[in-house]
Amino acid sequence: MNMLIRRAEGKESNILTSISFAAKRYWKYPEEYFDIWKDELTITEEYINENEVYVADVDDKAIGFISIVEVKNDFQAGELLIRKGFWLDHIFVHPSFIGRRIGSELIFFARGLCRERNIGFLHILSDPNAKGFYESINAQYIEEVPSNIKGRNVSLFKLPI
C-alpha cells in the first residue's frame, strides 16, 4: 500500500467530513450521539484553512486525516476546562483502512511536524474506543473527563513529541 500524507485543501471539507462520520459510526454509537457530534465531526473549509490539517492518501484517494489546533487561551466547554496549548483535534481513518497502521503513520507525521515547530506535546481528548491506540503510541493518560454527552466520559491524554 502506497500512502502519501499531504496538507489538506479547503475543497476537501466534504470528503474529510464523510471520513470523520464513517470512522465514528464504526463504533456503532447510537444515532442520537451524531446529532450532538454534528458540529465537531463536520470539517469546514474554514477549519482546514485555519488549522494544521493533513490527509493520508492511498492511490490518490483520501482515506484518513489528522488535525492539530492551537488553543490560545483556556476556556470552558461544558464541564470541561480546555487548556491553552496544542491539541490533536482529530485523527480519523476510514473504516475500510482501520487496523492498517494509517493512524500510526499520521501520528508519526504529526510528531515530525511538532518537532519542526518546537511543540513539546499535544493534548488529546480520546474517544473511549481509541484509548488502546493512544496507549500504543506512548501517549500519557491523565484522567477521565466529562464528554459533551451527559453521563459519558472521555480520556484526557498528553502525547510527548
Secondary structure, DSSP 4 states (H G I P E B T S, - for coil): --EEEEE--GGGHHHHHHHHHHHHHTTT--HHHHHHHHHHH---HHHHHHSEEEEEEETTEEEEEEEEEEE-S-EEETTEEEPSEEEEEEEEE-GGGTTSSHHHHHHHHHHHHHHHTT--EEEEEE-GGGHHHHHHTTPEEEEEEE-SSTT-EEEEEEEE-
